[in-house]
């Protein structure tokens, strides 16, 4: 059984995961304008991953007897000064998401909801990975900043990312 408080917090997280997907689609649009198809591909795949996170929360919420409550979202940020600025913005966003997942975990512990804690553990680990990935790309973009050739090389590399939801999830 889910308390009203937990149900509300989970629905808020569903919003954040969908919003993350929308935000990364917006960043992909910025990269498209910059003629960086590899960056577009990478962000499109990141968006897919966020929509998968959202679905994962929705499925668990329903399975645990909760009720979905979809909420209005703010508009994403569409414009950036540089690819580096877009990735720095994304890293900040992931740090915010991590803080929210941690708060959810704290709530699940306070209420002694063991199943929710186990479910959230996957997201706790996932956020460590997300922050590391975005942090690495911020560092790489700082290295190549102002160097068109470096940016093109990175664009080629990012063009190879593809996300498929893990089997059985
Ligand atoms: Mg996410």
Backbone and ligand atoms as CSV (ligand in chain L), in Angstrom:
chain,resi,resn,atom,element,x,y,z
A,1,UNK,N,N,0.849,-1.200,0.000
A,1,UNK,CA,C,0.000,0.000,0.000
A,1,UNK,C,C,0.886,1.253,0.000
A,2,UNK,N,N,0.442,2.225,-0.754
A,2,UNK,CA,C,1.196,3.483,-0.839
A,2,UNK,C,C,0.453,4.580,-0.091
A,3,UNK,N,N,1.179,5.334,0.713
A,3,UNK,CA,C,0.546,6.478,1.379
A,3,UNK,C,C,0.305,7.574,0.332
A,4,UNK,N,N,-0.556,8.501,0.655
A,4,UNK,CA,C,-0.812,9.654,-0.234
A,4,UNK,C,C,0.486,10.408,-0.508
A,5,UNK,N,N,1.288,10.524,0.556
A,5,UNK,CA,C,2.543,11.267,0.453
A,5,UNK,C,C,3.498,10.607,-0.552
A,6,UNK,N,N,3.632,9.273,-0.454
A,6,UNK,CA,C,4.520,8.562,-1.375
A,6,UNK,C,C,3.979,8.621,-2.798
A,7,UNK,N,N,2.663,8.436,-2.921
A,7,UNK,CA,C,2.038,8.483,-4.247
A,7,UNK,C,C,2.286,9.844,-4.903
A,8,UNK,N,N,2.137,10.889,-4.119
A,8,UNK,CA,C,2.345,12.241,-4.631
A,8,UNK,C,C,3.811,12.433,-5.058
A,9,UNK,N,N,4.723,11.959,-4.220
A,9,UNK,CA,C,6.157,12.114,-4.521
A,9,UNK,C,C,6.525,11.325,-5.779
A,10,UNK,N,N,5.933,10.155,-5.952
A,10,UNK,CA,C,6.228,9.337,-7.138
A,10,UNK,C,C,5.676,9.999,-8.396
A,11,UNK,N,N,4.480,10.557,-8.296
A,11,UNK,CA,C,3.908,11.255,-9.457
A,11,UNK,C,C,4.731,12.490,-9.828
A,12,UNK,N,N,5.280,13.134,-8.818
A,12,UNK,CA,C,6.148,14.283,-9.077
A,12,UNK,C,C,7.412,13.818,-9.812
A,13,UNK,N,N,7.934,12.656,-9.423
A,13,UNK,CA,C,9.130,12.129,-10.090
A,13,UNK,C,C,8.822,11.716,-11.536
A,14,UNK,N,N,7.628,11.169,-11.761
A,14,UNK,CA,C,7.201,10.814,-13.130
A,14,UNK,C,C,7.283,12.074,-13.999
A,15,UNK,N,N,6.775,13.186,-13.458
A,15,UNK,CA,C,6.827,14.456,-14.187
A,15,UNK,C,C,8.276,14.823,-14.513
A,16,UNK,N,N,9.158,14.681,-13.521
A,16,UNK,CA,C,10.562,15.059,-13.730
A,16,UNK,C,C,11.248,14.204,-14.776
A,17,UNK,N,N,10.915,12.919,-14.815
A,17,UNK,CA,C,11.552,12.040,-15.808
A,17,UNK,C,C,11.052,12.387,-17.215
A,18,UNK,N,N,9.728,12.615,-17.359
A,18,UNK,CA,C,9.217,13.038,-18.675
A,18,UNK,C,C,9.800,14.397,-19.051
A,19,UNK,N,N,9.887,15.277,-18.055
A,19,UNK,CA,C,10.448,16.601,-18.333
A,19,UNK,C,C,11.908,16.480,-18.789
A,20,UNK,N,N,12.660,15.581,-18.158
A,20,UNK,CA,C,14.058,15.369,-18.566
A,20,UNK,C,C,14.109,14.975,-20.033
A,21,UNK,N,N,13.211,14.049,-20.434
A,21,UNK,CA,C,13.162,13.623,-21.837
A,21,UNK,C,C,12.899,14.813,-22.757
A,22,UNK,N,N,11.938,15.645,-22.361
A,22,UNK,CA,C,11.584,16.813,-23.172
A,22,UNK,C,C,12.756,17.795,-23.237
A,23,UNK,N,N,13.427,17.983,-22.091
A,23,UNK,CA,C,14.573,18.889,-22.045
A,23,UNK,C,C,15.683,18.411,-22.983
A,24,UNK,N,N,15.928,17.101,-23.006
A,24,UNK,CA,C,16.991,16.586,-23.870
A,24,UNK,C,C,16.584,16.638,-25.347
A,25,UNK,N,N,15.282,16.504,-25.633
A,25,UNK,CA,C,14.822,16.703,-27.013
A,25,UNK,C,C,15.078,18.165,-27.425
A,26,UNK,N,N,14.844,19.094,-26.488
A,26,UNK,CA,C,15.069,20.517,-26.772
A,26,UNK,C,C,16.549,20.769,-27.052
A,27,UNK,N,N,17.414,20.109,-26.292
A,27,UNK,CA,C,18.863,20.282,-26.510
A,27,UNK,C,C,19.265,19.662,-27.849
A,28,UNK,N,N,18.629,18.532,-28.195
A,28,UNK,CA,C,18.891,17.910,-29.508
A,28,UNK,C,C,18.528,18.903,-30.617
A,29,UNK,N,N,17.457,19.647,-30.428
A,29,UNK,CA,C,17.041,20.653,-31.411
A,29,UNK,C,C,18.088,21.751,-31.560
A,30,UNK,N,N,18.677,22.152,-30.422
A,30,UNK,CA,C,19.746,23.152,-30.469
A,30,UNK,C,C,20.955,22.601,-31.238
A,31,UNK,N,N,21.302,21.344,-30.974
A,31,UNK,CA,C,22.453,20.737,-31.669
A,31,UNK,C,C,22.191,20.597,-33.171
A,32,UNK,N,N,20.932,20.333,-33.513
A,32,UNK,CA,C,20.587,20.233,-34.933
A,32,UNK,C,C,20.853,21.575,-35.623
A,33,UNK,N,N,20.477,22.640,-34.943
A,33,UNK,CA,C,20.710,23.981,-35.480
A,33,UNK,C,C,22.211,24.256,-35.653
A,34,UNK,N,N,23.019,23.635,-34.780
A,34,UNK,CA,C,24.477,23.829,-34.832
A,34,UNK,C,C,25.173,22.885,-35.819
A,35,UNK,N,N,24.375,22.109,-36.555
A,35,UNK,CA,C,24.936,21.140,-37.520
A,35,UNK,C,C,25.855,20.115,-36.859
A,36,UNK,N,N,25.376,19.555,-35.754
A,36,UNK,CA,C,26.143,18.529,-35.039
A,36,UNK,C,C,25.292,17.252,-34.920
A,37,UNK,N,N,25.192,16.463,-36.007
A,37,UNK,CA,C,24.279,15.302,-36.018
A,37,UNK,C,C,24.612,14.239,-34.967
A,38,UNK,N,N,25.898,14.103,-34.624
A,38,UNK,CA,C,26.265,13.123,-33.597
A,38,UNK,C,C,25.732,13.551,-32.229
A,39,UNK,N,N,25.818,14.834,-31.943
A,39,UNK,CA,C,25.287,15.375,-30.682
A,39,UNK,C,C,23.763,15.218,-30.644
A,40,UNK,N,N,23.123,15.420,-31.797
A,40,UNK,CA,C,21.659,15.241,-31.878
A,40,UNK,C,C,21.321,13.794,-31.530
A,41,UNK,N,N,22.048,12.866,-32.167
A,41,UNK,CA,C,21.813,11.442,-31.915
A,41,UNK,C,C,21.980,11.104,-30.438
A,42,UNK,N,N,23.035,11.619,-29.843
A,42,UNK,CA,C,23.330,11.313,-28.433
A,42,UNK,C,C,22.190,11.822,-27.540
A,43,UNK,N,N,21.756,13.054,-27.766
A,43,UNK,CA,C,20.696,13.648,-26.937
A,43,UNK,C,C,19.344,12.971,-27.189
A,44,UNK,N,N,19.084,12.575,-28.429
A,44,UNK,CA,C,17.837,11.858,-28.726
A,44,UNK,C,C,17.795,10.542,-27.955
A,45,UNK,N,N,18.942,9.880,-27.889
A,45,UNK,CA,C,19.007,8.623,-27.142
A,45,UNK,C,C,18.886,8.858,-25.642
A,46,UNK,N,N,19.451,9.975,-25.178
A,46,UNK,CA,C,19.305,10.324,-23.760
A,46,UNK,C,C,17.825,10.586,-23.452
A,47,UNK,N,N,17.136,11.247,-24.370
A,47,UNK,CA,C,15.704,11.515,-24.188
A,47,UNK,C,C,14.941,10.188,-24.093
A,48,UNK,N,N,15.255,9.248,-24.980
A,48,UNK,CA,C,14.594,7.921,-24.942
A,48,UNK,C,C,14.806,7.271,-23.589
A,49,UNK,N,N,16.026,7.390,-23.077
A,49,UNK,CA,C,16.340,6.797,-21.782
A,49,UNK,C,C,15.486,7.429,-20.680
A,50,UNK,N,N,15.293,8.753,-20.755
A,50,UNK,CA,C,14.464,9.439,-19.750
A,50,UNK,C,C,13.001,9.015,-19.849
A,51,UNK,N,N,12.507,8.855,-21.076
A,51,UNK,CA,C,11.118,8.412,-21.228
A,51,UNK,C,C,10.976,6.981,-20.669
A,52,UNK,N,N,12.018,6.182,-20.841
A,52,UNK,CA,C,12.034,4.833,-20.261
A,52,UNK,C,C,12.000,4.911,-18.727
A,53,UNK,N,N,12.765,5.850,-18.152
A,53,UNK,CA,C,12.730,6.029,-16.688
A,53,UNK,C,C,11.316,6.376,-16.235
A,54,UNK,N,N,10.683,7.295,-16.968
A,54,UNK,CA,C,9.327,7.723,-16.615
A,54,UNK,C,C,8.378,6.519,-16.631
A,55,UNK,N,N,8.474,5.704,-17.694
A,55,UNK,CA,C,7.606,4.529,-17.821
A,55,UNK,C,C,7.846,3.539,-16.685
A,56,UNK,N,N,9.110,3.429,-16.296
A,56,UNK,CA,C,9.475,2.524,-15.210
A,56,UNK,C,C,8.780,2.964,-13.904
A,57,UNK,N,N,8.782,4.271,-13.642
A,57,UNK,CA,C,8.093,4.800,-12.452
A,57,UNK,C,C,6.580,4.588,-12.551
A,58,UNK,N,N,6.018,4.827,-13.735
A,58,UNK,CA,C,4.568,4.664,-13.927
A,58,UNK,C,C,4.179,3.206,-13.674
A,59,UNK,N,N,4.925,2.275,-14.251
A,59,UNK,CA,C,4.613,0.839,-14.082
A,59,UNK,C,C,4.667,0.447,-12.616
A,60,UNK,N,N,5.732,0.892,-11.943
A,60,UNK,CA,C,5.875,0.494,-10.535
A,60,UNK,C,C,4.757,1.098,-9.696
A,61,UNK,N,N,4.446,2.359,-9.943
A,61,UNK,CA,C,3.388,3.062,-9.214
A,61,UNK,C,C,2.067,2.300,-9.336
A,62,UNK,N,N,1.729,1.890,-10.554
A,62,UNK,CA,C,0.460,1.175,-10.781
A,62,UNK,C,C,0.498,-0.202,-10.124
A,63,UNK,N,N,1.630,-0.881,-10.263
A,63,UNK,CA,C,1.761,-2.214,-9.685
A,63,UNK,C,C,1.630,-2.165,-8.159
A,64,UNK,N,N,2.109,-1.065,-7.569
A,64,UNK,CA,C,2.069,-0.932,-6.108
A,64,UNK,C,C,0.708,-0.411,-5.626
A,65,UNK,N,N,-0.247,-0.332,-6.532
A,65,UNK,CA,C,-1.596,0.073,-6.134
A,65,UNK,C,C,-1.816,1.571,-6.128
A,66,UNK,N,N,-0.866,2.309,-6.690
A,66,UNK,CA,C,-1.000,3.776,-6.730
A,66,UNK,C,C,-1.819,4.224,-7.934
A,67,UNK,N,N,-2.056,5.526,-7.995
A,67,UNK,CA,C,-2.838,6.116,-9.086
A,67,UNK,C,C,-1.986,7.166,-9.775
A,68,UNK,N,N,-1.922,7.081,-11.119
A,68,UNK,CA,C,-1.152,8.089,-11.857
A,68,UNK,C,C,-1.839,9.455,-11.745
A,69,UNK,N,N,-1.038,10.483,-11.768
A,69,UNK,CA,C,-1.547,11.856,-11.677
A,69,UNK,C,C,-0.569,12.734,-12.477
A,70,UNK,N,N,-0.813,12.804,-13.787
A,70,UNK,CA,C,0.124,13.524,-14.658
A,70,UNK,C,C,-0.023,15.028,-14.477
A,71,UNK,N,N,1.113,15.692,-14.456
A,71,UNK,CA,C,1.144,17.113,-14.103
A,71,UNK,C,C,1.691,18.012,-15.201
A,72,UNK,N,N,1.334,19.278,-15.094
A,72,UNK,CA,C,1.845,20.270,-16.044
A,72,UNK,C,C,3.350,20.439,-15.852
A,73,UNK,N,N,4.019,20.682,-16.958
A,73,UNK,CA,C,5.469,20.877,-16.896
A,73,UNK,C,C,5.817,22.276,-17.375
A,74,UNK,N,N,6.942,22.790,-16.890
A,74,UNK,CA,C,7.457,24.049,-17.420
A,74,UNK,C,C,7.979,23.797,-18.832
A,75,UNK,N,N,8.148,24.847,-19.600
A,75,UNK,CA,C,8.780,24.693,-20.915
A,75,UNK,C,C,10.253,24.373,-20.692
A,76,UNK,N,N,10.819,23.510,-21.540
A,76,UNK,CA,C,12.260,23.254,-21.412
A,76,UNK,C,C,13.052,24.463,-21.904
A,77,UNK,N,N,14.343,24.477,-21.630
A,77,UNK,CA,C,15.229,25.527,-22.153
A,77,UNK,C,C,15.663,25.114,-23.554
A,78,UNK,N,N,15.441,25.978,-24.525
A,78,UNK,CA,C,15.690,25.634,-25.933
A,78,UNK,C,C,16.978,26.209,-26.505
A,79,UNK,N,N,17.477,27.266,-25.885
A,79,UNK,CA,C,18.639,27.945,-26.471
A,79,UNK,C,C,19.840,27.952,-25.533
A,80,UNK,N,N,21.001,27.788,-26.129
A,80,UNK,CA,C,22.247,27.739,-25.354
A,80,UNK,C,C,23.320,28.528,-26.091
A,81,UNK,N,N,24.350,28.945,-25.333
A,81,UNK,CA,C,25.420,29.738,-25.943
A,81,UNK,C,C,26.443,28.885,-26.674
A,82,UNK,N,N,26.556,27.611,-26.268
A,82,UNK,CA,C,27.567,26.735,-26.880
A,82,UNK,C,C,27.226,25.295,-26.517
A,83,UNK,N,N,27.806,24.315,-27.241
A,83,UNK,CA,C,27.612,22.912,-26.849
A,83,UNK,C,C,28.044,22.673,-25.395
A,84,UNK,N,N,29.140,23.328,-24.989
A,84,UNK,CA,C,29.589,23.175,-23.602
A,84,UNK,C,C,28.511,23.671,-22.633
A,85,UNK,N,N,27.920,24.828,-22.932
A,85,UNK,CA,C,26.871,25.373,-22.053
A,85,UNK,C,C,25.684,24.408,-21.983
A,86,UNK,N,N,25.349,23.768,-23.098
A,86,UNK,CA,C,24.221,22.823,-23.121
A,86,UNK,C,C,24.523,21.613,-22.238
A,87,UNK,N,N,25.774,21.144,-22.266
A,87,UNK,CA,C,26.140,19.994,-21.429
A,87,UNK,C,C,26.286,20.379,-19.959
A,88,UNK,N,N,26.749,21.592,-19.693
A,88,UNK,CA,C,26.821,22.045,-18.296
A,88,UNK,C,C,25.414,22.160,-17.717
A,89,UNK,N,N,24.506,22.676,-18.530
A,89,UNK,CA,C,23.104,22.788,-18.132
A,89,UNK,C,C,22.548,21.386,-17.820
A,90,UNK,N,N,22.875,20.409,-18.690
A,90,UNK,CA,C,22.393,19.027,-18.518
A,90,UNK,C,C,22.949,18.399,-17.244
A,91,UNK,N,N,24.230,18.663,-16.979
A,91,UNK,CA,C,24.838,18.116,-15.763
A,91,UNK,C,C,24.130,18.677,-14.524
A,92,UNK,N,N,23.855,19.975,-14.527
A,92,UNK,CA,C,23.106,20.579,-13.406
A,92,UNK,C,C,21.740,19.936,-13.265
A,93,UNK,N,N,21.114,19.687,-14.405
A,93,UNK,CA,C,19.784,19.070,-14.391
A,93,UNK,C,C,19.863,17.679,-13.749
A,94,UNK,N,N,20.865,16.894,-14.134
A,94,UNK,CA,C,21.006,15.547,-13.562
A,94,UNK,C,C,21.282,15.607,-12.058
A,95,UNK,N,N,22.023,16.619,-11.619
A,95,UNK,CA,C,22.283,16.766,-10.176
A,95,UNK,C,C,20.971,17.034,-9.437
A,96,UNK,N,N,20.112,17.818,-10.060
A,96,UNK,CA,C,18.787,18.090,-9.484
A,96,UNK,C,C,17.963,16.790,-9.412
A,97,UNK,N,N,18.004,16.001,-10.476
A,97,UNK,CA,C,17.264,14.731,-10.499
A,97,UNK,C,C,17.804,13.795,-9.410
A,98,UNK,N,N,19.127,13.739,-9.264
A,98,UNK,CA,C,19.735,12.890,-8.224
A,98,UNK,C,C,19.227,13.292,-6.842
A,99,UNK,N,N,19.173,14.610,-6.596
A,99,UNK,CA,C,18.711,15.099,-5.289
A,99,UNK,C,C,17.267,14.654,-5.059
A,100,UNK,N,N,16.463,14.684,-6.114
A,100,UNK,CA,C,15.059,14.286,-5.996
A,100,UNK,C,C,14.910,12.786,-5.723
A,101,UNK,N,N,15.743,11.984,-6.397
A,101,UNK,CA,C,15.715,10.533,-6.161
A,101,UNK,C,C,16.141,10.252,-4.709
A,102,UNK,N,N,17.167,10.959,-4.258
A,102,UNK,CA,C,17.624,10.770,-2.874
A,102,UNK,C,C,16.535,11.145,-1.878
A,103,UNK,N,N,15.814,12.233,-2.144
A,103,UNK,CA,C,14.711,12.623,-1.261
A,103,UNK,C,C,13.610,11.566,-1.240
A,104,UNK,N,N,13.346,11.000,-2.416
A,104,UNK,CA,C,12.340,9.930,-2.497
A,104,UNK,C,C,12.763,8.733,-1.648
A,105,UNK,N,N,14.058,8.397,-1.744
A,105,UNK,CA,C,14.589,7.275,-0.959
A,105,UNK,C,C,14.441,7.553,0.533
A,106,UNK,N,N,14.735,8.765,0.934
A,106,UNK,CA,C,14.598,9.154,2.351
A,106,UNK,C,C,13.152,8.981,2.807
A,107,UNK,N,N,12.231,9.397,1.965
A,107,UNK,CA,C,10.797,9.275,2.264
A,107,UNK,C,C,10.395,7.796,2.390
A,108,UNK,N,N,10.886,6.981,1.454
A,108,UNK,CA,C,10.567,5.546,1.470
A,108,UNK,C,C,11.096,4.900,2.758
A,109,UNK,N,N,12.264,5.358,3.203
A,109,UNK,CA,C,12.856,4.827,4.441
A,109,UNK,C,C,12.036,5.270,5.646
A,110,UNK,N,N,11.663,6.557,5.655
A,110,UNK,CA,C,10.869,7.090,6.771
A,110,UNK,C,C,9.571,6.311,6.936
A,111,UNK,N,N,8.981,5.924,5.812
A,111,UNK,CA,C,7.700,5.212,5.867
A,111,UNK,C,C,7.897,3.696,5.955
A,112,UNK,N,N,9.145,3.262,5.982
A,112,UNK,CA,C,9.427,1.832,6.081
A,112,UNK,C,C,8.913,1.044,4.879
A,113,UNK,N,N,8.878,1.693,3.689
A,113,UNK,CA,C,8.407,1.001,2.481
A,113,UNK,C,C,9.603,0.315,1.807
A,114,UNK,N,N,9.795,-0.960,2.146
A,114,UNK,CA,C,10.980,-1.678,1.675
A,114,UNK,C,C,10.985,-1.890,0.170
A,115,UNK,N,N,9.837,-2.257,-0.388
A,115,UNK,CA,C,9.774,-2.510,-1.845
A,115,UNK,C,C,10.142,-1.256,-2.629
A,116,UNK,N,N,9.695,-0.113,-2.154
A,116,UNK,CA,C,10.022,1.140,-2.856
A,116,UNK,C,C,11.522,1.430,-2.757
A,117,UNK,N,N,12.100,1.141,-1.596
A,117,UNK,CA,C,13.543,1.360,-1.446
A,117,UNK,C,C,14.324,0.511,-2.441
A,118,UNK,N,N,13.889,-0.746,-2.603
A,118,UNK,CA,C,14.587,-1.648,-3.536
A,118,UNK,C,C,14.415,-1.150,-4.974
A,119,UNK,N,N,13.200,-0.718,-5.303
A,119,UNK,CA,C,12.930,-0.164,-6.642
A,119,UNK,C,C,13.808,1.072,-6.894
A,120,UNK,N,N,13.889,1.942,-5.896
A,120,UNK,CA,C,14.636,3.196,-6.066
A,120,UNK,C,C,16.143,2.984,-6.158
A,121,UNK,N,N,16.608,1.864,-5.593
A,121,UNK,CA,C,18.047,1.592,-5.615
A,121,UNK,C,C,18.606,1.634,-7.041
A,122,UNK,N,N,17.830,1.092,-7.993
A,122,UNK,CA,C,18.253,1.093,-9.402
A,122,UNK,C,C,18.501,2.529,-9.875
A,123,UNK,N,N,17.607,3.445,-9.474
A,123,UNK,CA,C,17.721,4.847,-9.888
A,123,UNK,C,C,18.878,5.557,-9.183
A,124,UNK,N,N,19.134,5.162,-7.931
A,124,UNK,CA,C,20.270,5.745,-7.203
A,124,UNK,C,C,21.558,5.439,-7.978
A,125,UNK,N,N,21.712,4.163,-8.393
A,125,UNK,CA,C,22.898,3.771,-9.164
A,125,UNK,C,C,22.916,4.449,-10.532
A,126,UNK,N,N,21.767,4.499,-11.155
A,126,UNK,CA,C,21.641,5.105,-12.481
A,126,UNK,C,C,22.100,6.580,-12.454
A,127,UNK,N,N,21.744,7.297,-11.377
A,127,UNK,CA,C,22.114,8.712,-11.289
A,127,UNK,C,C,23.618,8.900,-11.148
A,128,UNK,N,N,24.281,7.956,-10.477
A,128,UNK,CA,C,25.748,8.042,-10.373
A,128,UNK,C,C,26.329,7.971,-11.784
A,129,UNK,N,N,25.778,7.040,-12.562
A,129,UNK,CA,C,26.221,6.851,-13.948
A,129,UNK,C,C,25.922,8.090,-14.804
A,130,UNK,N,N,24.713,8.626,-14.665
A,130,UNK,CA,C,24.326,9.801,-15.458
A,130,UNK,C,C,25.249,10.986,-15.169
A,131,UNK,N,N,25.496,11.240,-13.894
A,131,UNK,CA,C,26.345,12.376,-13.542
A,131,UNK,C,C,27.767,12.172,-14.069
A,132,UNK,N,N,28.250,10.928,-14.008
A,132,UNK,CA,C,29.599,10.640,-14.507
A,132,UNK,C,C,29.657,10.851,-16.021
A,133,UNK,N,N,28.649,10.370,-16.740
A,133,UNK,CA,C,28.633,10.505,-18.198
A,133,UNK,C,C,28.584,11.971,-18.619
A,134,UNK,N,N,27.655,12.735,-18.030
A,134,UNK,CA,C,27.555,14.155,-18.383
A,134,UNK,C,C,28.816,14.909,-17.948
A,135,UNK,N,N,29.359,14.554,-16.787
A,135,UNK,CA,C,30.570,15.207,-16.292
A,135,UNK,C,C,31.743,14.973,-17.240
A,136,UNK,N,N,31.839,13.747,-17.764
A,136,UNK,CA,C,32.914,13.406,-18.700
A,136,UNK,C,C,32.794,14.246,-19.975
A,137,UNK,N,N,31.549,14.377,-20.479
A,137,UNK,CA,C,31.360,15.143,-21.716
A,137,UNK,C,C,31.615,16.636,-21.501
A,138,UNK,N,N,31.271,17.139,-20.319
A,138,UNK,CA,C,31.595,18.538,-19.999
A,138,UNK,C,C,33.114,18.715,-20.044
A,139,UNK,N,N,33.841,17.774,-19.439
A,139,UNK,CA,C,35.310,17.849,-19.410
A,139,UNK,C,C,35.889,17.790,-20.831
A,140,UNK,N,N,35.343,16.895,-21.664
A,140,UNK,CA,C,35.855,16.759,-23.032
A,140,UNK,C,C,35.577,18.028,-23.842
A,141,UNK,N,N,34.379,18.604,-23.637
A,141,UNK,CA,C,34.044,19.828,-24.367
A,141,UNK,C,C,34.918,21.003,-23.921
A,142,UNK,N,N,35.314,20.990,-22.650
A,142,UNK,CA,C,36.223,22.046,-22.174
A,142,UNK,C,C,37.577,21.906,-22.868
A,143,UNK,N,N,37.989,20.653,-23.096
A,143,UNK,CA,C,39.274,20.411,-23.765
A,143,UNK,C,C,39.266,20.886,-25.209
A,144,UNK,N,N,38.139,20.662,-25.903
A,144,UNK,CA,C,38.122,20.996,-27.334
A,144,UNK,C,C,37.588,22.395,-27.625
A,145,UNK,N,N,37.141,23.108,-26.595
A,145,UNK,CA,C,36.455,24.380,-26.853
A,145,UNK,C,C,37.255,25.299,-27.777
A,146,UNK,N,N,36.546,25.781,-28.790
A,146,UNK,CA,C,37.184,26.679,-29.746
A,146,UNK,C,C,37.923,25.944,-30.850
A,147,UNK,N,N,38.037,24.623,-30.728
A,147,UNK,CA,C,38.728,23.834,-31.749
A,147,UNK,C,C,37.696,23.042,-32.552
A,148,UNK,N,N,37.426,23.535,-33.764
A,148,UNK,CA,C,36.415,22.919,-34.629
A,148,UNK,C,C,36.697,21.460,-34.931
A,149,UNK,N,N,37.960,21.129,-35.092
A,149,UNK,CA,C,38.303,19.731,-35.426
A,149,UNK,C,C,37.998,18.809,-34.261
A,150,UNK,N,N,38.312,19.281,-33.052
A,150,UNK,CA,C,38.021,18.487,-31.855
A,150,UNK,C,C,36.525,18.264,-31.710
A,151,UNK,N,N,35.752,19.308,-31.987
A,151,UNK,CA,C,34.299,19.229,-31.882
A,151,UNK,C,C,33.737,18.238,-32.911
A,152,UNK,N,N,34.292,18.270,-34.120
A,152,UNK,CA,C,33.857,17.333,-35.165
A,152,UNK,C,C,34.177,15.893,-34.779
A,153,UNK,N,N,35.346,15.675,-34.188
A,153,UNK,CA,C,35.730,14.323,-33.757
A,153,UNK,C,C,34.764,13.808,-32.698
A,154,UNK,N,N,34.432,14.697,-31.747
A,154,UNK,CA,C,33.497,14.334,-30.683
A,154,UNK,C,C,32.116,14.044,-31.284
A,155,UNK,N,N,31.744,14.831,-32.283
A,155,UNK,CA,C,30.447,14.644,-32.946
A,155,UNK,C,C,30.370,13.249,-33.592
A,156,UNK,N,N,31.463,12.824,-34.226
A,156,UNK,CA,C,31.512,11.489,-34.842
A,156,UNK,C,C,31.313,10.419,-33.770
A,157,UNK,N,N,31.997,10.632,-32.642
A,157,UNK,CA,C,31.943,9.651,-31.547
A,157,UNK,C,C,30.523,9.555,-30.972
A,158,UNK,N,N,29.888,10.689,-30.768
A,158,UNK,CA,C,28.556,10.693,-30.151
A,158,UNK,C,C,27.490,10.144,-31.096
A,159,UNK,N,N,27.849,10.085,-32.376
A,159,UNK,CA,C,26.909,9.554,-33.371
A,159,UNK,C,C,26.663,8.071,-33.225
A,160,UNK,N,N,27.495,7.381,-32.450
A,160,UNK,CA,C,27.351,5.921,-32.370
A,160,UNK,C,C,26.479,5.454,-31.204
A,161,UNK,N,N,26.001,6.397,-30.362
A,161,UNK,CA,C,25.193,5.963,-29.219
A,161,UNK,C,C,23.817,5.484,-29.664
A,162,UNK,N,N,23.364,4.367,-29.090
A,162,UNK,CA,C,21.968,3.986,-29.304
A,162,UNK,C,C,21.414,3.340,-28.046
A,163,UNK,N,N,20.213,3.748,-27.683
A,163,UNK,CA,C,19.593,3.246,-26.453
A,163,UNK,C,C,18.471,2.266,-26.770
A,164,UNK,N,N,18.560,1.078,-26.172
A,164,UNK,CA,C,17.443,0.131,-26.236
A,164,UNK,C,C,17.124,-0.244,-24.790
A,165,UNK,N,N,15.835,-0.186,-24.418
A,165,UNK,CA,C,15.494,-0.547,-23.038
A,165,UNK,C,C,15.958,-1.971,-22.732
A,166,UNK,N,N,16.537,-2.195,-21.536
A,166,UNK,CA,C,16.993,-3.537,-21.184
A,166,UNK,C,C,15.846,-4.544,-21.227
A,167,UNK,N,N,16.125,-5.766,-21.646
A,167,UNK,CA,C,15.084,-6.804,-21.735
A,167,UNK,C,C,14.497,-7.058,-20.348
A,168,UNK,N,N,13.208,-7.250,-20.308
A,168,UNK,CA,C,12.537,-7.593,-19.051
A,168,UNK,C,C,12.246,-6.403,-18.169
A,169,UNK,N,N,12.543,-5.204,-18.632
A,169,UNK,CA,C,12.266,-4.010,-17.807
A,169,UNK,C,C,10.911,-3.425,-18.178
L,1,MG,MG,MG,16.238,9.951,-15.523
